[in-house]
Amino acid sequence: MGKRGHYKKEPIKLMECNKTVTYDGETMVRVLQELEMIVTSFDRMGSWAGISNNQREYEKESCRFMDESWIAPRLSSIRSVLGLAFDSELGDDDMDDLERAVENVPMWYKPGDIIRDRWLDWDEEYKKWKEKTGYREKTYRLDPETKEWVLVEEDEK
């Protein structure tokens, strides 16, 4: 772990104007395209490493990919684009909301450092989204007579 020790996930305090931010849809699609390339590529590398069973080659290939595909600058650009929607007014501590939010986030400092902290809980975010939108998951069953998938009505569940 880095010099700062274990990160405590504390509530994020935002100015009222930063509690809801809006992004341009096309820009967010571009951000998602960048992330898709990165995530899928690393996933494929992991699968390849499992098949090839060559740890040294995997390490070499993942470093080559990160360097030659400009992964760090891509992620930096994503961070910058996401940050643009936030108001950068300084608080009493001479920091804006984003500076304050990342102030104690642990980072790699030296060989051997590992950071396993996670800030985004997909399950929790999905649950909040479903509650907000009223989304209900659909269940299907195979009709034995027609051999077709049929939507199960709420009262059949």
N, C-alpha and C positions, 0 to 999 in steps of 0.2 A: 504494500500500500504506500501511497505518497506520504510526504512529510506532514500533511495535515491530519492524519489519523482517520478514524472511521467517520463517515459522513452521517449526520443525523437528518433524516427526512422530516423537515419541519414544514408547517403550513406556509404557503407562499403568500406574502403580503403585497398586494398590488394597489396602485392608485385606482380610483374608480374608473378613469378613462382607459385603463389597461385590463380591466376585468373581462372585457369582450373586445376582441380585435377582429378585423375583417381583412381577408386576402382576396386578390384577384384570382378567379378560377383558373385562367390559363397559366398564371405564374405557379399556382399550386400543382397543376398537372406537370409542369416542368420539374418542380422539386420532386414530385413522386417518381418521375422518369429517372432522375439522377439516383434516387434512393433505390429504385427497382434494380437498376444496373449494378449498384454496389452490393445490395443484399443478395440478389440472385447469384452474382458472380462468386461471392464468398461461400454461399451455400453449395454451389457446384464444385468449388475448390475442395470443400470439406468432403463431399461425396467422392471426388476423384482421389483424395488422400486416403479415404477408407478403402477404396478399391486397390490403389497402388501400394498401400502399406509402406510408404517411403516418407518418413517424417522429415528428413533433411530436404528432400525434393519439394515437399509441401511448403516448408518454411521458405525456401528459396523462391518458389513460384508465387507465394502470397506476397512476399516483399517486392518481387519484380512487378507484380500486378499493381500493388499500391503505388509504387514509384512511377511506373510508366503510364498508368491510367489516371494519374493525378488525383488520387483519392482524397488526400488531405486538402488540396485546394477546392475540390468539389464540395466536401463537407463544410469547409469554411464559407463558401458561397451560399450554401443552404442556410447556414446559421445566420449569415448577414441578411439574406432575403426574409427569413422568418422574423428577424429582429426589427425590420423596417416598419412593421405595423404597430409597434409599441411607441408610446409617447416617451421621450427621453428626458423629461423634466427631472431635475435633481431634487432629492429629498434633503432632509436636515443633515444627513450623513454624507452629503456631496456625491451620492450615487443615484443612478436611475434604477428603476425596478429590475431590469435585466441584470445589471451589474450586481445588485444586491442578491438576486436569486442564484447567481453562479459563484458568488464570492468564496464559498467554502466547499465547492465541488472538488473532490479529489482528482488528481491527475497523475499521470506517469511521470516519474522524476529520474529513475535509474533502472538499470537492468534488474529484472526480478520483480518489479512492481506489478501488481495485479489489482484491478479494480472490478469488483463484482457487484457494486451498488447499481441499482436500477431506479430510474426516476419515473418512468412511464409504466403504469400497470394497465396492460391492454384489457384484461378481464374487467377491471373496474371502469375503464373508459367506455367499453362496449355496453356494460350494464347501464351507465349513466345515459348513453346515447339512446338505448332502447326505451328507457323511462321517459326521456325528453320527447322522443318522436312517437311514442306509442307503438313502436314496432313489435310485432308478434311473429315469432318464428313459425314457419309452416312445416307441417308434418305430412308426409306422404306414405301411402301403403300400396302394395301391389294387389290389384284386384285379381283374384284367382280365376274369375271367368273370362275377363277381357285381356288379362295379362298386361294391363296398362297401369301406370302409376297414377293414383288418384289422391287429390288433396283430402286430408282428414279434417272434417269439420270440428270446431271447438267442442261441441257437445258429444262427439264420438271418442274423445281422448280419455 
